[in-house]
Amino acid sequence: MPKVSVIMSVYNGSIFLDPVIDSVLKQTFSDFEFIIIDDASTDSSLDIISNCALKDQRIKIIKNDQNLGLTKSLNKAIKQSEGEYLARIDVDDICYPERLEKQVNFLDTNHSHALVGSWAEIINDKNDVLRTVKYPTNSNDLKKDLIKYNPFLHSSIMIRKKVLVEVGLYDEDFLFSQDYELYFRIAKKYDIANIPSILIKYREIDN
């Protein structure tokens, strides 16, 4: 069984697929499966994913016959995952090479914590760095801030799968902010944290 399941849902993301897949496959921590859901894309996304899967057996493809949206697609991937930890990444974002290694080491060491994110660089569609995001790192501070705003970037999080199953996965009534709602349920019972290192590039684009 892999230690980590990296989960990504794709809908017409062909323009960004090569960089994000490459960033996951080049992680310094290699004991993972990479579950990619093609959510009924109408562009060349599935062809790109399939070609990448031929080169690396850690990639597992799930193809939706119809578009289900992000929340349902993520739950579908979680149910088929085998990792002890679940890591999220979105199709237009990029992982730094040591991202998984640092987050696995954190959860292996901090047993009271169920969720860990990280700091990030915000980039645009041309890969220019717009700014840096440095959210609080301490569990108590994060729980206080949680009621004011979402102090985690969805693409940066790693969660213990047993906790995610325990709290009931993503709530499929939420088409948006499904991550934010989930964090409240996790934070009621467990500690949460952000690693004070920039481990992802988070993309903001006009559309």
KEPAVO-531053 format. One record per residue: x, y, z of N, C-alpha, C, O in turn. Coordinates in pm, whole numbers, padded with zeros to 5 digits, always signed. Each point is the difference from the previous one (the first is absolute). Layout:
REM KEPAVO-531053
XYZXYZXYZXYZ;...
This chain:
REM KEPAVO-531053
+00084-00119+00000-00084+00119+00000+00088+00125+00000+00099+00006+00074;-00133+00092-00156+00078+00125+00002-00025+00077+00129-00107-00010+00060;+00206+00085-00019-00013+00084+00119-00098+00114-00025-00078+00038+00087;+00084+00018-00208-00078+00119-00034-00080-00023-00127+00047-00064-00094;-00168+00116+00092-00079+00008-00123-00014+00147-00035-00061+00077+00074;+00117-00038-00187-00016+00136-00051-00123+00001-00089-00014-00084-00090;-00076+00179+00114-00129+00000-00070-00019+00130-00077+00017+00110+00054;-00053-00125-00180-00024+00117-00086-00117-00027-00092-00009-00106-00062;-00082+00203+00053-00112-00008-00094+00025+00097-00113+00043+00113+00022;-00071-00157-00145+00031+00080-00118-00125+00017-00085-00068-00097-00034;+00038+00222+00000-00103+00027-00101+00056+00104-00096+00016+00117+00035;+00014-00161-00157+00053+00089-00103+00122+00079+00051+00004+00122-00007;+00092-00196+00059+00119+00064+00055+00125-00025-00081+00110+00006+00055;-00123-00032-00182+00113-00043-00081+00116+00098+00000+00116-00042-00005;-00144+00170+00012+00106+00100-00010+00097-00006+00118+00116+00038-00013;-00164-00087+00129+00084-00003+00121+00041-00140+00043+00073-00015+00098;-00117-00088-00169+00018-00137+00048+00145-00044+00007+00041-00059+00101;+00036+00085-00203+00139-00047+00000+00081+00052+00119+00068-00079+00065;-00074+00210-00033+00077+00049+00115-00043-00059+00134+00085-00034+00083;-00216+00021-00061-00044-00051+00131+00034-00148+00016+00046-00042+00106;-00068-00037-00210+00034-00143+00008+00149-00018+00020+00043-00082+00081;+00036+00159-00154+00145-00007+00013+00045+00035+00142+00091-00063+00054;-00155+00163+00006+00038+00042+00135-00031-00105+00105+00070-00011+00101;-00175-00068-00124-00033-00109+00093+00094-00118-00019+00050-00056+00098;-00024+00019-00220+00083-00117-00027+00146+00022+00040+00073-00097+00022;-00030+00222-00012+00139+00030+00037+00017+00031+00149+00097+00064+00039;-00190-00108+00043+00011+00019+00144+00118-00078+00057+00033-00109-00047;+00029+00166+00150+00108-00071+00069-00052-00120+00076+00074-00096+00024;-00201+00099+00014-00067-00115+00063-00073-00076-00110-00083+00057-00070;+00114-00184+00053-00049-00073-00118-00108-00105+00029-00055-00057-00094;+00025+00031+00221-00094-00106+00034-00144+00053-00004-00063+00019+00104;+00014+00003-00224-00136+00053-00015-00066-00055-00125+00067-00050-00092;-00199+00059+00090-00078-00020-00121-00059+00135-00038-00030+00082+00086;+00014-00060-00214-00051+00127-00050-00131-00028-00072-00002-00044-00115;-00108+00070+00185-00133-00026-00055-00050+00125-00071-00019+00105+00062;-00003-00118-00192-00047+00113-00080-00137-00034-00056-00016-00099-00072;-00082+00181+00104-00135-00019-00053-00022+00094-00118+00015+00122+00014;-00048-00177-00128-00042+00081-00113-00151+00016+00010-00075-00095-00020;+00032+00217+00050-00142+00025+00025-00073+00033-00130-00058+00108-00016;+00063-00204-00077-00067+00012-00130+00049+00122-00078-00080+00078-00053;+00213-00063+00046+00058+00111-00075-00034-00010-00149-00018-00110-00053;+00009+00225-00012-00027+00003-00143+00123+00047-00079-00006+00012-00122;+00116+00013+00191+00124+00037-00068+00094-00122-00002-00048-00113+00006;+00176+00134-00015+00096-00110-00011+00051-00049+00136+00101-00071+00005;-00168+00107+00103+00048-00035+00134+00022-00150+00017+00105-00042+00049;-00203-00038-00088+00011-00145+00021+00117-00058-00079+00068-00090+00050;-00045+00137-00170+00114-00048-00080+00132+00031+00069+00091-00083+00003;-00079+00203+00052+00123+00039+00069+00022-00086+00124+00110-00048+00024;-00215+00029+00054+00010-00082+00120+00037-00144-00036+00085-00061+00065;-00148+00008-00168+00026-00138-00041+00145-00018-00045+00063-00101+00032;-00011+00197-00106+00140-00008-00043+00095+00004+00119+00101-00071+00001;-00132+00153+00097+00083+00006+00120-00007-00131+00078+00100-00045+00055;-00219-00016-00050-00017-00125+00073+00079-00114-00061+00041-00092+00070;-00019+00098-00201+00080-00104-00066+00145+00005+00046+00070-00101-00006;-00025+00217+00050+00139+00020+00041+00022-00019+00150+00114-00020+00043;-00220+00025+00036+00013-00012+00146-00121-00074+00056-00112+00049-00007;+00137-00166+00062-00109-00086+00048-00066+00051+00127-00102-00054+00043;+00158+00157+00018-00064+00056+00119-00126+00079-00035-00082+00027+00088;+00067+00009-00215-00120+00073-00043-00115-00097-00021+00012-00098-00074;-00124+00126+00139-00122-00079-00018-00109+00093-00051-00027+00104+00058;-00036-00144-00168-00099+00086-00066-00142-00049+00033-00030-00119-00010;-00053+00213+00047-00143-00026+00015-00072+00093-00098+00020+00121+00002;-00103-00179-00087-00070+00082-00100-00149+00006+00034-00067-00103+00005;+00017+00223+00017-00143+00019+00021-00072+00002-00134+00044+00068-00094;-00153-00141+00084-00079-00003-00124-00074+00132-00022-00030+00037-00114;+00001+00031+00225-00063+00132-00009+00065+00091+00103+00058-00047+00098;-00068+00176-00119+00063+00095+00090-00069+00000+00136-00120+00027+00010;+00196-00059+00095-00055-00008+00135+00033+00121+00086-00063+00022+00103;+00160+00057-00146+00045+00112+00082+00110-00044+00097+00023-00119+00020;+00044+00217+00039+00117-00026+00084-00033-00083+00124+00071-00096+00029;-00176+00131+00043-00027-00065+00129-00025-00149-00017+00061-00082+00069;-00150+00046-00158-00032-00142-00021+00119-00075-00058+00022-00117+00033;+00054+00183-00119+00117-00065-00059+00105-00029+00107+00061-00107-00001;-00039+00200+00091+00097-00023+00107-00042-00115+00090+00083-00084+00036;-00209+00078-00001-00048-00111+00083+00016-00133-00071+00032-00101+00062;-00055+00101-00191+00017-00122-00080+00144-00046+00004+00028-00120+00013;+00065+00214-00024+00142-00034+00006+00040-00049+00139+00077-00095+00012;-00129+00160+00091+00034-00040+00137-00043-00144+00027+00074-00076+00063;-00191+00039-00111-00052-00135+00023+00085-00106-00069+00001-00116+00042;+00070+00154-00146+00085-00096-00071+00147+00012+00038+00085-00074-00053;-00054+00165+00143+00139+00022+00039+00045-00107+00100-00082-00060+00069;+00213+00038-00063+00057-00101+00088+00100+00057+00099+00050-00073+00086;-00020+00201-00095+00102+00060+00084-00046+00026+00142-00119+00016+00027;+00215-00012+00064-00027+00038+00139-00032+00150+00008-00083+00042+00079;+00151+00036-00163-00021+00144-00006-00051+00037-00138+00035-00062-00100;-00120+00165+00095-00054+00051-00125+00052+00141-00023-00013+00086+00088;+00071-00061-00204+00051+00132-00035-00079+00054-00119-00027-00073-00095;-00009+00201+00103-00076+00063-00108+00091+00085-00088+00097+00059+00047;-00131-00056-00174+00061+00096-00092-00103+00029-00108-00073-00090-00043;+00066+00214+00000-00089+00038-00109+00078+00009-00130+00122+00017+00000;-00193-00028-00111+00063-00016-00130+00086+00120-00040+00095-00016-00076;-00126+00135+00126+00077+00117-00042+00106+00042+00102+00060+00107-00014;-00036-00190+00116+00099+00031+00102+00123-00089-00015+00000-00094-00080;+00104+00124+00156+00127-00071-00013+00057-00029+00138-00002+00085+00088;+00054-00207-00069+00065-00038+00126+00150+00024-00009+00062-00027-00103;-00004+00078+00212+00145+00000+00010+00046-00143+00031-00075-00077+00058;+00198+00041-00097+00044-00140+00009-00009-00063+00138-00024-00120+00012;+00044+00199+00093+00003-00056+00136-00135+00006+00070-00009-00028+00119;-00097+00065-00192-00131+00017+00062-00048-00125+00076-00028+00007+00119;+00020-00121-00188-00051-00121+00064+00090-00046+00113-00048-00041+00106;+00178+00047-00127+00094-00044+00102-00019+00077+00130-00004-00060+00108;-00006+00191-00116-00013+00082+00120-00135-00024+00069-00006-00002+00123;-00099-00017-00199-00131-00020+00061-00014-00140+00061-00062-00016+00104;+00119-00084-00170+00000-00135+00058+00080-00001+00131-00045-00057+00099;+00160+00120-00099+00081+00006+00123-00076+00070+00112+00010-00040+00116;-00085+00144-00151-00077+00072+00102-00108-00089+00061-00010-00009+00122;-00070-00058-00206-00108-00084+00053+00054-00124+00070-00061-00047+00097;+00172-00005-00143+00061-00115+00068+00048+00038+00141+00002-00084+00090;+00034+00208-00072+00056+00048+00126-00105+00059+00093+00010-00015+00122;-00110+00081-00179-00102+00070+00080-00132-00077-00007-00085+00026-00084;+00071-00121+00175-00111-00095-00008-00135+00060+00033-00103-00056-00036;+00101+00169+00105-00128+00064+00034-00056+00082-00117-00115+00042+00003;+00197-00021-00104-00043+00080-00114-00060-00089-00109+00054-00105-00033;-00165+00151-00022-00067-00075-00106+00017+00064-00137-00017-00065-00102;+00052+00193+00100+00007+00075-00125+00117+00095+00005+00024+00067+00100;+00049-00060-00210+00110+00096-00009+00004+00060-00140-00009-00070-00101;+00023+00203+00097+00017+00071-00126+00138+00061-00006+00092-00047+00066;-00077+00151-00145+00130+00066-00011-00018+00142-00049-00110+00041-00038;+00219+00034+00039+00003+00131-00063+00010-00019-00152+00024-00110-00048;-00043+00219-00026-00002-00012-00145+00039+00129-00070-00008+00108+00058;+00051-00123-00181+00016+00112-00091-00122+00005-00090-00043-00102-00052;-00013+00220+00035-00112+00018-00091+00057+00041-00136+00075+00097-00011;-00112-00172-00093+00051+00028-00135-00116+00027-00095-00115-00033+00030;+00147+00093-00145-00102+00022-00102+00016-00102-00113+00078-00094+00011;-00152+00114-00119+00004-00098-00109+00133-00001-00074+00028-00092-00077;+00055+00194+00101+00132+00006-00062+00111-00046+00096+00119+00011-00030;-00161-00063+00145+00092-00049+00104+00076+00112+00072+00099-00026+00068;-00146+00149-00082+00058+00110+00076-00048-00008+00145-00117-00027+00025;+00207+00049+00070-00038-00001+00142-00065+00133+00034+00062+00106-00014;-00186-00111+00060-00076+00121+00034+00022+00041+00145+00013+00118+00030;-00010-00217+00058+00018+00027+00143+00023-00133+00072-00009-00107-00060;+00038+00115+00186+00020-00119+00083-00108-00005+00108-00033+00102+00060;-00021-00220-00036-00102-00019+00103+00062-00078+00116+00050-00111-00017;-00056+00172+00136+00053-00063+00120-00106+00002+00109-00009+00094+00079;-00072-00200-00077-00105-00012+00099+00059-00044+00135+00114-00047+00005;-00192+00061+00105+00049-00047+00130+00037-00148-00005-00050-00074-00084;+00138+00033+00174+00048-00138+00001-00047-00079+00121-00009-00122-00005;-00021+00192+00115-00037-00065+00126-00147-00039+00001-00085+00074-00050;+00055-00191+00108-00137-00051-00001-00097+00094+00071-00109+00025-00052;+00146+00027+00168-00091+00089+00073-00029+00127-00079-00115+00045-00005;+00217+00012-00057-00021+00120-00081-00087-00029-00121-00086+00080-00036;+00109-00194-00026-00079-00036-00118-00147-00021+00035-00088+00039-00076;+00063-00101+00189-00139-00024+00040-00072+00131+00030-00119+00013-00028;+00190+00084+00084-00060+00131+00026-00028+00074-00131-00102+00067-00014;+00195-00081-00081-00016+00070-00127-00100-00067-00093-00051+00064-00092;+00024-00190+00115-00085-00077-00091-00138+00061-00015-00061-00009-00107;+00010+00070+00214-00135+00058-00007+00000+00134-00075-00106+00052-00032;+00226+00003+00005+00009+00129-00069+00027-00017-00150-00053+00075-00082;+00135-00174+00049+00037-00022-00139+00059-00140-00013+00023-00067+00101;+00001+00023-00223+00058-00132-00024+00153+00011-00001+00057+00053-00095;+00011-00102+00201+00145+00016+00011+00079-00115-00062+00114-00025+00039;-00173-00044-00134+00068-00108-00071-00024+00014-00150-00110+00036-00043;+00212-00063-00036-00017-00013-00144-00028-00146-00031+00077-00088+00040;-00185+00064-00110-00047-00137-00020+00108-00088-00063+00014-00117+00035;+00062+00173-00128+00104-00077-00068+00119-00033+00090+00086-00080-00038;-00081+00140+00155+00116-00022+00087-00023-00105+00108+00093-00037+00070;-00216-00011-00056-00030-00080+00120+00034-00149-00017-00004-00057-00109;+00039-00001+00224+00012-00146+00014-00079-00039+00124+00011+00064+00105;-00091-00170-00117-00092-00041+00107+00017-00149+00027+00025-00079-00092;-00040+00041+00218-00005-00143+00032-00129-00059-00056-00109+00050+00030;+00119-00154-00111-00119-00054-00064-00102-00052+00103-00120+00017-00019;+00167-00079+00125-00094-00055+00098-00085+00111+00064-00116-00022+00034;+00175+00140-00018-00075+00113+00054-00102+00050-00102-00113+00032+00036;+00154-00025-00161-00090+00045-00105-00121-00093-00011-00113+00046-00017;+00137-00174+00026-00110-00097-00002-00088+00016+00124-00122-00007-00008;+00186+00029+00120-00073+00014+00127-00096+00119-00002-00112-00011+00048;+00156+00124-00103-00085+00120+00002-00098+00003-00117-00089+00085-00003;+00104-00176-00092-00101-00012-00104+00035+00055-00136-00089+00034-00077;+00220-00023+00044+00046+00048-00131-00050+00143-00026-00047+00068+00091;+00057-00026-00217-00051+00132-00036-00152-00004-00004-00059-00100-00042;-00004+00208+00084-00146+00010-00003-00042+00035-00142+00031+00108-00050;-00102-00200-00016-00035+00018-00140-00111+00102-00023-00036+00027-00115;-00017+00030+00222-00093+00112-00016+00073+00129-00033-00061+00098-00042;+00194-00098+00061+00081+00119-00027+00068-00013-00137+00091-00082-00017;-00135+00163-00079+00066+00003-00130+00129+00080+00008+00096-00027-00072;-00095+00127+00161+00118+00082+00025+00027+00003+00150-00088-00032+00080;+00209+00069-00042+00040+00008+00141-00015-00132+00072-00015-00004+00122;+00019-00108-00199-00012-00131+00063+00118-00028+00093-00014-00073+00098;+00129+00131-00129+00117-00018+00086-00017+00075+00132+00030-00053+00107;-00077+00177-00116-00017+00084+00118-00096-00064+00100+00026-00002+00120;-00136-00051-00170-00098-00067+00088+00062-00123+00065-00025-00027+00118;+00105-00047-00194+00065-00120+00053+00094+00033+00115+00006-00073+00098;+00068+00184-00109+00096+00035+00103-00066+00023+00135+00058-00032+00104;-00180+00087-00104-00071+00019+00125-00027-00133+00069+00017-00012+00122;-00059-00087-00199-00029-00130+00061+00126-00067+00054-00003-00063+00106;+00113+00076-00178+00125-00059+00046+00051+00073+00124+00046-00064+00095;-00053+00197-00096+00054+00080+00110-00076-00018+00131+00053+00033+00106;-00176-00084-00112-00075-00025+00123+00065-00108+00085-00013+00000+00123;+00084-00094-00188+00051-00117+00072+00153-00010-00001+00058-00068+00085;+00006+00135-00179+00144-00022-00019+00075+00132-00015-00060+00104-00027;+00190-00111+00047+00086+00115-00025+00022+00016-00151-00007-00097-00076;+00035+00220+00036+00025+00033-00140+00123+00091-00005+00034+00063+00100;+00031-00057-00215+00123+00080-00009+00030+00038-00144-00051-00060-00095;+00136+00161+00080+00065+00033-00125+00150-00008+00022+00051+00052+00099;+00019-00117-00190+00146-00003+00006+00053+00136-00047-00041+00048-00105;+00131+00014+00181+00050+00133-00036+00105-00005-00111+00111+00050+00015;-00148-00111-00125+00085-00008-00119-00088+00014-00123-00116-00043+00001;+00169+00103-00106-00074+00011-00126+00016-00132-00075+00107-00031-00052;-00217-00045+00047+00005-00134-00059-00083-00013-00128+00007-00102-00068;-00084+00206+00035-00077-00004-00125+00001+00136-00068+00025+00103+00062;-00054-00106-00191-00033+00120-00076-00149-00008-00032-00046-00094-00065;-00028+00194+00111-00145+00002-00012-00037+00103-00107+00033+00118+00011;-00103-00165-00113-00023+00087-00117-00133+00075+00010-00104-00059+00030;+00110+00189-00056-00119+00083-00014-00006+00047-00145+00095+00060-00050;-00209-00087-00016-00019+00044-00138-00133+00073-00012-00088-00015+00085;+00074+00093-00189-00114+00090-00012-00134-00072-00001-00100+00053+00050;+00096-00174-00107-00129-00070-00012-00020-00105+00106-00104-00066+00002;
